Amino acid sequence: QVQLVESGGGLVQAGGSLRLSCAASGGTFSSYNMGWFRQAPGKEREFVAAVSRSGGSTYYEDSVKGRFTISRDNAKNTVYLQMNSLKPEDTAVYYCAASRRLGVSRLGHDYGDWGQGTQVTVSS
């Protein structure tokens, strides 16, 4: 099991940027594929982005392609989500998650460990 703690959320105007961080402890960080998910009030949790164990492969939900960048620093046991050109519809609680499955997945059930979430609010 790995413990995950997100940070970096906050309030930003539309068009602005935020960088989320997810610090991991316990386990071996480089053994996990990592993902970011988000959940808006009254909506289901949805996939945002994922990165492979080495950081060499990344995947994004269509609505964030070209705006968000997922990356990881295995020396710091941290995964990041750089969010640019933010839109009000990006408002949600953002969660990082860790998966021990072989391949990178967009499915929440493939992730066994989750952080507590950090709130991102984008105003018009």
Backbone torsions as a table, in degrees:
resi	resn	phi	psi	omega
1	GLN	NA	143.2	177.6
2	VAL	-123.0	141.3	177.3
3	GLN	-97.4	135.3	-175.0
4	LEU	-125.6	133.2	179.5
5	VAL	-131.1	116.3	178.8
6	GLU	-86.9	152.4	173.9
7	SER	-153.8	167.9	175.4
8	GLY	102.9	-4.6	177.5
9	GLY	-70.9	168.4	179.9
10	GLY	166.4	-165.2	-179.5
11	LEU	-103.5	130.4	-179.3
12	VAL	-143.3	149.8	176.8
13	GLN	-78.2	153.2	175.8
14	ALA	-53.0	136.9	-176.6
15	GLY	91.8	-11.3	-179.2
16	GLY	-85.0	-174.0	-174.9
17	SER	-133.1	151.5	171.3
18	LEU	-142.8	151.5	171.5
19	ARG	-120.8	118.9	175.6
20	LEU	-91.2	144.4	176.0
21	SER	-122.8	148.9	176.2
22	CYS	-134.0	111.2	-179.2
23	ALA	-94.5	131.0	-177.5
24	ALA	-109.9	144.4	173.8
25	SER	-142.6	151.5	-173.9
26	GLY	79.5	158.0	-177.3
27	GLY	64.3	-168.4	175.7
28	THR	-116.4	108.3	-170.6
29	PHE	-56.6	-42.4	-176.5
30	SER	-68.5	-8.9	176.9
31	SER	-84.1	-8.2	-174.4
32	TYR	-106.7	133.6	157.9
33	ASN	-73.1	143.2	-175.3
34	MET	-120.8	145.5	179.3
35	GLY	-138.6	159.3	170.9
36	TRP	-118.0	134.6	175.1
37	PHE	-127.0	163.8	176.6
38	ARG	-143.0	155.4	179.7
39	GLN	-142.2	120.1	175.4
40	ALA	-92.5	156.8	-179.8
41	PRO	-55.3	131.4	178.1
42	GLY	75.7	3.8	-178.8
43	LYS	-119.9	161.5	177.3
44	GLU	-75.0	154.1	174.1
45	ARG	-64.9	137.2	-178.5
46	GLU	-128.7	151.4	177.3
47	PHE	-69.3	141.3	176.9
48	VAL	-116.4	-55.2	-175.6
49	ALA	-161.3	158.2	177.0
50	ALA	-146.9	154.5	179.7
51	VAL	-138.3	141.9	-178.7
52	SER	-73.5	171.8	-174.3
53	ARG	-59.3	-38.4	179.9
54	SER	-85.7	-11.2	-174.0
55	GLY	86.1	2.5	-173.9
56	GLY	-80.4	-18.9	-179.1
57	SER	-127.3	135.3	178.2
58	THR	-131.6	152.1	-178.9
59	TYR	-141.6	145.0	-174.1
60	TYR	-136.5	147.1	168.3
61	GLU	-67.6	144.8	-170.8
62	ASP	-55.5	-38.5	-173.6
63	SER	-70.3	-14.4	-179.2
64	VAL	-110.8	-3.4	179.9
65	LYS	-59.9	133.8	-178.9
66	GLY	85.7	-12.4	179.6
67	ARG	-112.9	-36.8	-177.1
68	PHE	-108.1	148.3	176.0
69	THR	-134.2	124.0	174.6
70	ILE	-97.8	140.9	177.9
71	SER	-151.5	168.7	178.6
72	ARG	-144.7	151.7	175.0
73	ASP	-125.1	97.7	-175.5
74	ASN	-66.8	-26.6	176.5
75	ALA	-66.8	-27.1	179.3
76	LYS	-103.5	2.2	-178.4
77	ASN	52.6	46.0	-173.7
78	THR	-137.7	139.0	171.3
79	VAL	-115.8	145.1	-175.6
80	TYR	-122.5	155.0	168.7
81	LEU	-132.3	104.9	175.6
82	GLN	-85.5	121.9	-175.8
83	MET	-117.5	115.6	178.4
84	ASN	-115.7	163.8	178.3
85	SER	49.4	48.4	-174.9
86	LEU	-65.5	145.4	-179.7
87	LYS	-120.1	155.2	177.3
88	PRO	-54.7	-33.7	179.5
89	GLU	-70.2	-7.4	172.5
90	ASP	-80.2	-8.1	-179.7
91	THR	-60.7	124.6	-177.0
92	ALA	-178.0	170.2	164.9
93	VAL	-87.2	127.4	-177.6
94	TYR	-103.2	131.7	-178.4
95	TYR	-119.8	138.2	167.1
96	CYS	-98.1	154.8	-175.5
97	ALA	-148.9	153.2	-177.9
98	ALA	-120.7	138.8	-180.0
99	SER	-128.1	138.4	175.7
100	ARG	-101.0	6.2	175.9
101	ARG	-68.4	157.7	-173.7
102	LEU	-63.1	-46.0	-176.2
103	GLY	-102.9	163.4	176.9
104	VAL	-75.8	134.8	-173.7
105	SER	-125.1	149.1	172.1
106	ARG	-95.3	-0.7	-173.0
107	LEU	-98.1	126.1	-178.2
108	GLY	-58.4	-33.3	-176.5
109	HIS	-71.0	-11.6	176.0
110	ASP	-83.8	-4.4	-179.9
111	TYR	-106.1	125.2	-173.8
112	GLY	-94.8	-21.3	-177.0
113	ASP	-128.8	136.9	-174.2
114	TRP	-132.3	146.4	172.0
115	GLY	-80.9	179.9	-177.1
116	GLN	-83.9	-14.6	179.3
117	GLY	95.4	153.0	174.3
118	THR	-136.3	136.6	-174.6
119	GLN	-80.6	131.5	171.8
120	VAL	-119.7	123.6	179.1
121	THR	-124.1	125.0	-178.9
122	VAL	-114.8	119.0	-178.5
123	SER	-94.7	154.3	179.9
124	SER	-77.7	NA	NA
